[in-house]
Amino acid sequence: MKENFPIVNLISMPDDMLKTIYTACRTCYSADYPINIWDKSNDREKMLKLVKNVLASGHHSTIEHCHLVFSISGVSRACTHQLVRHRHMSFSQKSQRYVTEKGEFEYITPPTIKGSPLEAEYDEFMKKTAEYYSKLISNGIPAEDARFILPNAASSSLIASLNLRELIHLANLRLCTNAQMEIRILTKKMCELVVEKEPWLKEYLVPKCEAIGYCNEHRSCGRVQKREKV
Ligand SMILES: Cc1cc2nc3c(=O)[nH]c(=O)nc-3n(C[C@H](O)[C@H](O)[C@H](O)COP(=O)(O)OP(=O)(O)OC[C@H]3O[C@@H](n4cnc5c(N)ncnc54)[C@H](O)[C@@H]3O)c2cc1C
C-alpha cells in the first residue's frame, strides 16, 4: 500500500451542518416555520447544546439531513467489498467491465507484506496476473470476463456518499480494532476530513466501544473493559 493510500477527499457536504441539524431538531417542537428558525439561528453554543441533547436522546433521524460525498482512490477491491456492505451508503465505482486494465494494473500491497521477504514474490504474482489478463484481452476475451482473474488486491476508485447518521455508524464499526486495517484507515481519513470542517463531531466519530462505554466484541483489544465486566 502506498503511503498516501487510500486517497480520500470530501468533495461535498452541507455548508452548515450544525445549523441544518438544529433547524431539523427545532422544527419538531416549534410553531414557527422552519425557514424562520433557520434565518434566526446564529448562536452556535445554543445550537450545539440542543443538538447534543437531541443526539443523546437517540433522535438520530435529525442528522440524516446532512449528506457527505467522498472521492476515494487507491483502495483494494477487498476493502470496497466491505464498504459496499453498508446499505445506507451510495456508490459509483470504477467498473472492471468498462475499464480495461492496460498492461500492469494498480494493486494494493498490505503493510504485513510490504517490506517483508514475501514482497518480491507478491509483486511477481501480480505481474504474472497482469500478463495473463493482457493475454485474455488480446485474444478477444471481453474485460468483463478477463477481470475474473484480477485479485482482491486490485486497486479501485469510487465516489461514496452517506448521511451523517451512517457515517457515525460506519465509524463505530470500522474504527474498531477488529475491523480490517485498510477499511480502518479509510474510515479514519473520512472521519478526519469531516472533523476538520465540523470539530464538534469528533466525539461521535469514534469506535463503538467509545460510544457505548464497553467492548461487545468477542475478541477484545483491551482498550476498554468487556461488557461482562461493566
Ligand atoms: C469487524 C467486522 C467483521 C465482519 N465480518 C464479516 C464476515 O465475516 N462476514 C460477513 O458477511 N460480514 C462481515 N462483516 C460485515 C457486517 O456483517 C455488516 O454487513 C457490515 O458491517 C454493515 O453493517 P450494518 O448492517 O450494521 O450497517 P448498514 O448496512 O450500514 O446499516 C446501518 C444500520 O441500518 C439498519 N439496517 C440496515 N439494513 C437493514 C435491514 N435490511 N433490516 C433491518 N435493519 C437494517 C441496521 O440497524 C444497521 O445496523 C463484518 C463487519 C465488521 C465491522
Ligand as a Chemical Component Dictionary entry (heavy atoms), coordinates in Angstrom:
data_LIG
# 
_chem_comp.id                   LIG 
_chem_comp.type                 NON-POLYMER 
_chem_comp.pdbx_formal_charge   0 
_chem_comp.three_letter_code    LIG 
# 
loop_
_chem_comp_atom.comp_id 
_chem_comp_atom.atom_id 
_chem_comp_atom.alt_atom_id 
_chem_comp_atom.type_symbol 
_chem_comp_atom.charge 
_chem_comp_atom.model_Cartn_x 
_chem_comp_atom.model_Cartn_y 
_chem_comp_atom.model_Cartn_z 
_chem_comp_atom.pdbx_ordinal 
LIG C1  C1  C 0 -15.159 -6.402  12.304 1  
LIG C2  C2  C 0 -16.164 -6.811  11.259 2  
LIG C3  C3  C 0 -16.163 -8.092  10.790 3  
LIG C4  C4  C 0 -17.080 -8.506  9.815  4  
LIG N1  N1  N 0 -17.061 -9.790  9.370  5  
LIG C5  C5  C 0 -17.980 -10.196 8.461  6  
LIG C6  C6  C 0 -17.999 -11.552 7.975  7  
LIG O1  O1  O 0 -17.180 -12.382 8.368  8  
LIG N2  N2  N 0 -18.937 -11.901 7.059  9  
LIG C7  C7  C 0 -19.866 -11.022 6.585  10 
LIG O2  O2  O 0 -20.720 -11.396 5.767  11 
LIG N3  N3  N 0 -19.871 -9.737  7.030  12 
LIG C8  C8  C 0 -18.956 -9.310  7.920  13 
LIG N4  N4  N 0 -18.973 -8.009  8.357  14 
LIG C9  C9  C 0 -19.953 -7.079  7.775  15 
LIG C10 C10 C 0 -21.161 -6.898  8.721  16 
LIG O3  O3  O 0 -21.834 -8.106  8.929  17 
LIG C11 C11 C 0 -22.136 -5.860  8.127  18 
LIG O4  O4  O 0 -22.652 -6.338  6.886  19 
LIG C12 C12 C 0 -21.481 -4.542  7.859  20 
LIG O5  O5  O 0 -20.654 -4.156  8.930  21 
LIG C13 C13 C 0 -22.575 -3.471  7.689  22 
LIG O6  O6  O 0 -23.134 -3.233  8.956  23 
LIG P1  P1  P 0 -24.629 -2.914  9.211  24 
LIG O7  O7  O 0 -25.513 -3.924  8.590  25 
LIG O8  O8  O 0 -24.823 -2.634  10.682 26 
LIG O9  O9  O 0 -24.687 -1.469  8.540  27 
LIG P2  P2  P 0 -25.529 -0.783  7.401  28 
LIG O10 O10 O 0 -25.849 -1.678  6.252  29 
LIG O11 O11 O 0 -24.701 0.406   7.146  30 
LIG O12 O12 O 0 -26.879 -0.393  8.106  31 
LIG C14 C14 C 0 -26.907 0.501   9.214  32 
LIG C15 C15 C 0 -27.999 0.047   10.163 33 
LIG O13 O13 O 0 -29.259 0.159   9.491  34 
LIG C16 C16 C 0 -30.122 -0.887  9.928  35 
LIG N5  N5  N 0 -30.458 -1.722  8.763  36 
LIG C17 C17 C 0 -29.881 -1.682  7.524  37 
LIG N6  N6  N 0 -30.489 -2.560  6.714  38 
LIG C18 C18 C 0 -31.433 -3.177  7.436  39 
LIG C19 C19 C 0 -32.379 -4.202  7.151  40 
LIG N7  N7  N 0 -32.459 -4.777  5.969  41 
LIG N8  N8  N 0 -33.182 -4.579  8.142  42 
LIG C20 C20 C 0 -33.142 -4.017  9.354  43 
LIG N9  N9  N 0 -32.254 -3.060  9.717  44 
LIG C21 C21 C 0 -31.429 -2.635  8.752  45 
LIG C22 C22 C 0 -29.357 -1.683  10.975 46 
LIG O14 O14 O 0 -29.646 -1.164  12.235 47 
LIG C23 C23 C 0 -27.898 -1.395  10.617 48 
LIG O15 O15 O 0 -27.013 -1.560  11.713 49 
LIG C24 C24 C 0 -18.052 -7.579  9.314  50 
LIG C25 C25 C 0 -18.048 -6.272  9.810  51 
LIG C26 C26 C 0 -17.123 -5.876  10.761 52 
LIG C27 C27 C 0 -17.159 -4.455  11.264 53 
# 
loop_
_chem_comp_bond.comp_id 
_chem_comp_bond.atom_id_1 
_chem_comp_bond.atom_id_2 
_chem_comp_bond.value_order 
_chem_comp_bond.pdbx_ordinal 
LIG C1  C2  SING 1  
LIG C2  C3  SING 2  
LIG C2  C26 DOUB 3  
LIG C3  C4  DOUB 4  
LIG C4  N1  SING 5  
LIG C4  C24 SING 6  
LIG N1  C5  DOUB 7  
LIG C5  C6  SING 8  
LIG C5  C8  SING 9  
LIG C6  O1  DOUB 10 
LIG C6  N2  SING 11 
LIG N2  C7  SING 12 
LIG C7  O2  DOUB 13 
LIG C7  N3  SING 14 
LIG N3  C8  DOUB 15 
LIG C8  N4  SING 16 
LIG N4  C9  SING 17 
LIG N4  C24 SING 18 
LIG C9  C10 SING 19 
LIG C10 O3  SING 20 
LIG C10 C11 SING 21 
LIG C11 O4  SING 22 
LIG C11 C12 SING 23 
LIG C12 O5  SING 24 
LIG C12 C13 SING 25 
LIG C13 O6  SING 26 
LIG O6  P1  SING 27 
LIG P1  O7  DOUB 28 
LIG P1  O8  SING 29 
LIG P1  O9  SING 30 
LIG O9  P2  SING 31 
LIG P2  O10 DOUB 32 
LIG P2  O11 SING 33 
LIG P2  O12 SING 34 
LIG O12 C14 SING 35 
LIG C14 C15 SING 36 
LIG C15 O13 SING 37 
LIG C15 C23 SING 38 
LIG O13 C16 SING 39 
LIG C16 N5  SING 40 
LIG C16 C22 SING 41 
LIG N5  C17 SING 42 
LIG N5  C21 SING 43 
LIG C17 N6  DOUB 44 
LIG N6  C18 SING 45 
LIG C18 C19 SING 46 
LIG C18 C21 DOUB 47 
LIG C19 N7  SING 48 
LIG C19 N8  DOUB 49 
LIG N8  C20 SING 50 
LIG C20 N9  DOUB 51 
LIG N9  C21 SING 52 
LIG C22 O14 SING 53 
LIG C22 C23 SING 54 
LIG C23 O15 SING 55 
LIG C24 C25 DOUB 56 
LIG C25 C26 SING 57 
LIG C26 C27 SING 58 
# 
